[in-house]
Amino acid sequence: AAAANHAPAQFQLGEIYRQDNGVAANSRQAADWYERAAEGGWFGAQMALADMYARGDGVVRDPVAAHKWSNIAAEMGLDPYNADRDALAATMSEQEIAAARRQAHDWIAEHRHWDEGAIAAISATKEKD
């Protein structure tokens, strides 16, 4: 199912690789599967990927990518993660935050069939912070 672009299955594979659950832990493999699931719209994968980019776990540390994925997940329904996104933003420059928001906006615009309201929400917050 994961190979057939089934986001929940891709997320589960990411969890298996990240948590050493039945296979040897491999953060790079976990990040790859989370990325696929995140691109498929799976919110849990978006937050897991944001966390991995924020910490440099299995990927090169990238606060812009971390903020992007955290912003997408938060704006598309995972409000409890706003605090994580805001804490990350406190460590970033205004230019980095703007880049992350632009990337999140573009991603949501490209996937607008999921939630048109999320595009407006990110647009409205572009000038915040």
C-alpha positions as CSV (number, residue, x, y, z in Angstrom):
1,A,0.0,0.0,0.0
2,A,2.8,2.4,0.8
3,A,4.4,1.9,-2.6
4,A,1.0,2.7,-4.1
5,N,1.0,6.2,-2.6
6,H,-1.3,5.3,0.3
7,A,-0.4,8.1,2.7
8,P,-1.5,6.3,5.9
9,A,0.6,3.3,5.0
10,Q,3.5,5.5,4.2
11,F,3.2,7.2,7.5
12,Q,3.1,3.8,9.3
13,L,6.3,2.8,7.6
14,G,7.9,6.1,8.7
15,E,6.8,5.3,12.3
16,I,8.3,1.8,12.0
17,Y,11.6,3.1,10.8
18,R,11.7,5.9,13.3
19,Q,10.8,3.9,16.3
20,D,12.9,0.7,15.7
21,N,9.6,-1.2,15.5
22,G,10.2,-4.5,13.8
23,V,13.1,-3.2,11.7
24,A,16.4,-1.5,12.6
25,A,15.8,2.2,13.3
26,N,16.7,4.3,10.3
27,S,15.9,8.0,10.5
28,R,16.7,8.7,6.9
29,Q,14.2,6.0,5.8
30,A,11.7,7.3,8.3
31,A,12.0,10.8,6.8
32,D,11.6,9.5,3.3
33,W,8.4,7.8,4.1
34,Y,7.1,10.7,6.2
35,E,7.9,13.0,3.2
36,R,5.8,10.9,0.9
37,A,2.9,10.7,3.4
38,A,3.2,14.5,4.1
39,E,3.0,15.2,0.4
40,G,-0.1,13.0,0.3
41,G,-1.7,15.2,2.9
42,W,-1.3,13.0,6.0
43,F,-1.2,15.5,8.9
44,G,0.7,13.3,11.3
45,A,3.4,12.8,8.8
46,Q,3.6,16.6,8.2
47,M,4.3,17.1,11.9
48,A,6.7,14.2,12.2
49,L,8.6,15.6,9.2
50,A,8.6,19.1,10.7
51,D,10.1,17.7,13.9
52,M,12.8,15.8,12.0
53,Y,13.7,19.0,10.0
54,A,13.7,21.0,13.2
55,R,16.1,18.6,14.9
56,G,18.1,17.4,11.9
57,D,17.0,13.9,12.6
58,G,17.5,11.8,9.4
59,V,17.6,15.0,7.3
60,V,19.8,18.1,7.2
61,R,18.5,20.5,9.8
62,D,16.3,23.0,8.0
63,P,14.1,25.4,10.1
64,V,12.4,26.7,7.0
65,A,11.2,23.2,6.0
66,A,10.3,22.5,9.6
67,H,8.2,25.7,9.8
68,K,6.6,25.0,6.4
69,W,5.4,21.5,7.4
70,S,4.4,22.6,10.8
71,N,2.5,25.6,9.3
72,I,0.7,23.3,6.8
73,A,-0.4,20.8,9.5
74,A,-1.5,23.5,11.9
75,E,-3.4,25.5,9.3
76,M,-5.1,22.3,8.0
77,G,-6.4,21.1,11.3
78,L,-3.7,20.3,13.9
79,D,-4.1,23.4,16.0
80,P,-2.3,21.9,19.0
81,Y,0.9,22.2,17.0
82,N,0.7,26.0,16.7
83,A,2.8,26.2,19.8
84,D,5.6,24.1,18.2
85,R,5.4,26.3,15.1
86,D,5.6,29.5,17.2
87,A,8.5,28.2,19.2
88,L,10.4,27.3,16.1
89,A,9.6,30.8,14.6
90,A,11.2,32.4,17.6
91,T,14.5,30.9,16.5
92,M,14.2,32.0,12.9
93,S,14.8,35.3,11.0
94,E,11.9,37.2,9.4
95,Q,13.2,36.2,6.0
96,E,13.2,32.5,7.0
97,I,9.6,32.7,8.4
98,A,8.5,34.5,5.2
99,A,10.0,31.8,3.1
100,A,8.4,29.1,5.1
101,R,5.0,30.7,4.9
102,R,5.4,31.2,1.2
103,Q,6.3,27.6,0.7
104,A,3.4,26.5,2.9
105,H,1.0,28.8,1.0
106,D,2.2,27.4,-2.3
107,W,1.9,23.8,-1.2
108,I,-1.7,24.3,0.0
109,A,-2.6,26.2,-3.1
110,E,-1.3,23.3,-5.1
111,H,-3.4,20.9,-3.0
112,R,-6.4,23.2,-2.6
113,H,-8.9,20.4,-3.3
114,W,-8.3,19.3,0.3
115,D,-9.2,22.5,2.1
116,E,-9.7,25.8,0.4
117,G,-10.1,27.5,3.8
118,A,-6.5,26.7,4.7
119,I,-5.1,28.8,1.9
120,A,-6.9,31.8,3.1
121,A,-5.8,31.1,6.7
122,I,-2.1,31.0,5.7
123,S,-2.5,34.1,3.5
124,A,-4.0,36.0,6.5
125,T,-1.1,35.1,8.7
126,K,1.7,36.0,6.2
127,E,2.1,39.4,7.7
128,K,2.0,38.1,11.3
129,D,5.2,37.6,13.4
